[in-house]
Amino acid sequence: MADERMSENGAQTNFGCLLEELKALRSSQDRLADCISGSGAHEADPHSPFEAGWAAHREPVDDVGKAVLRLQKARAKLADGLSELQSTRGHHDNIRAAISSELRQATSRIRADGETIWRGSQPSS
């Protein structure tokens, strides 16, 4: 049981990392879209690297190349994480089925106990 918890915690940790990678991926996509469209939406972001004079010493092609590389790395990490989740799905399905079975048994026992108590509290005719 402890091994199952550890593997579930590991899966949750990996899933958390995947979510962070997904957020970074979306942020990069948004910045790329802003740069390509020239919308200037990135200028409203106080944490954006797009400050006055920033573009003067950088080549846009280099920045796009770096962003694309980051996107490719994030995509590969997401694919690996999804593959790992898929490979452990059977194990998680078995855990879910065992829990469901235990809950059904407990519910059945509670109902039976409740009926016994209810019958015992009825006045005799």
Secondary structure per residue as TSV (DSSP state, phi and psi in degrees):
chain	resnum	aa	ss	phi	psi
A	1	M	-	360.0	-39.6
A	2	A	H	-64.8	-36.8
A	3	D	H	-63.9	-39.4
A	4	E	H	-63.1	-42.2
A	5	R	H	-63.3	-42.8
A	6	M	H	-63.7	-40.9
A	7	S	H	-68.6	-35.7
A	8	E	H	-67.0	-42.2
A	9	N	H	-63.0	-40.0
A	10	G	H	-62.7	-41.3
A	11	A	H	-65.7	-38.6
A	12	Q	H	-65.8	-40.5
A	13	T	H	-63.4	-45.3
A	14	N	H	-62.0	-40.0
A	15	F	H	-64.4	-39.7
A	16	G	H	-61.8	-41.2
A	17	C	H	-64.2	-39.7
A	18	L	H	-63.5	-39.2
A	19	L	H	-64.2	-40.7
A	20	E	H	-63.3	-41.8
A	21	E	H	-63.4	-39.3
A	22	L	H	-64.6	-41.0
A	23	K	H	-62.7	-43.1
A	24	A	H	-64.2	-39.1
A	25	L	H	-62.4	-46.7
A	26	R	H	-64.4	-39.8
A	27	S	H	-62.0	-44.0
A	28	S	H	-63.4	-41.2
A	29	Q	H	-62.5	-42.9
A	30	D	H	-61.9	-44.3
A	31	R	H	-65.1	-40.6
A	32	L	H	-61.1	-45.8
A	33	A	H	-61.2	-41.6
A	34	D	H	-63.6	-42.9
A	35	C	H	-65.1	-45.0
A	36	I	H	-68.2	-41.3
A	37	S	H	-79.6	-18.9
A	38	G	T	69.8	23.5
A	39	S	-	-69.8	-23.9
A	40	G	-	78.2	8.8
A	41	A	G	-62.4	-28.1
A	42	H	G	-67.9	-20.4
A	43	E	G	-68.5	-23.7
A	44	A	G	-80.3	-11.2
A	45	D	-	-86.3	113.3
A	46	P	T	-67.6	-18.7
A	47	H	T	-96.5	2.4
A	48	S	-	-73.6	143.4
A	49	P	S	-74.7	-4.2
A	50	F	-	-82.5	80.1
A	51	E	-	-106.6	171.0
A	52	A	T	-57.9	130.6
A	53	G	T	82.5	-7.1
A	54	W	T	-63.4	-44.8
A	55	A	G	-72.8	-17.0
A	56	A	G	-65.6	-30.6
A	57	H	G	-110.9	13.7
A	58	R	S	-129.6	146.4
A	59	E	-	-90.6	127.0
A	60	P	H	-57.2	-35.1
A	61	V	H	-63.0	-40.4
A	62	D	H	-62.6	-42.8
A	63	D	H	-64.6	-41.8
A	64	V	H	-65.5	-40.7
A	65	G	H	-60.9	-42.6
A	66	K	H	-65.3	-41.4
A	67	A	H	-65.0	-41.0
A	68	V	H	-63.9	-41.2
A	69	L	H	-61.5	-43.5
A	70	R	H	-60.7	-42.2
A	71	L	H	-63.4	-41.1
A	72	Q	H	-64.9	-42.0
A	73	K	H	-64.5	-43.4
A	74	A	H	-63.6	-40.0
A	75	R	H	-63.1	-42.8
A	76	A	H	-63.1	-41.9
A	77	K	H	-64.7	-41.1
A	78	L	H	-63.7	-42.4
A	79	A	H	-62.4	-42.5
A	80	D	H	-62.8	-43.5
A	81	G	H	-64.4	-41.9
A	82	L	H	-65.6	-38.1
A	83	S	H	-62.9	-42.2
A	84	E	H	-64.2	-42.8
A	85	L	H	-62.4	-41.7
A	86	Q	H	-62.9	-38.9
A	87	S	H	-69.6	-25.0
A	88	T	T	-98.1	2.9
A	89	R	H	-60.5	-43.0
A	90	G	H	-58.3	-42.2
A	91	H	H	-62.2	-44.8
A	92	H	H	-67.5	-36.6
A	93	D	H	-63.6	-39.4
A	94	N	H	-64.3	-41.8
A	95	I	H	-62.0	-45.4
A	96	R	H	-60.9	-42.6
A	97	A	H	-65.0	-40.7
A	98	A	H	-64.2	-42.8
A	99	I	H	-64.2	-43.1
A	100	S	H	-61.3	-42.3
A	101	S	H	-62.4	-45.4
A	102	E	H	-62.2	-40.0
A	103	L	H	-65.3	-41.5
A	104	R	H	-62.3	-42.8
A	105	Q	H	-63.8	-43.7
A	106	A	H	-64.2	-41.5
A	107	T	H	-63.0	-42.1
A	108	S	H	-62.3	-43.7
A	109	R	H	-63.9	-41.6
A	110	I	H	-63.3	-43.3
A	111	R	H	-62.5	-44.8
A	112	A	H	-62.0	-44.1
A	113	D	H	-63.0	-40.3
A	114	G	H	-63.8	-41.0
A	115	E	H	-66.2	-39.5
A	116	T	H	-63.0	-44.6
A	117	I	H	-64.8	-41.7
A	118	W	H	-64.7	-43.8
A	119	R	H	-63.3	-37.6
A	120	G	H	-68.9	-23.6
A	121	S	H	-90.0	-6.3
A	122	Q	S	-77.2	138.3
A	123	P	-	-67.4	145.6
A	124	S	-	-75.2	141.8
A	125	S	-	-91.7	360.0
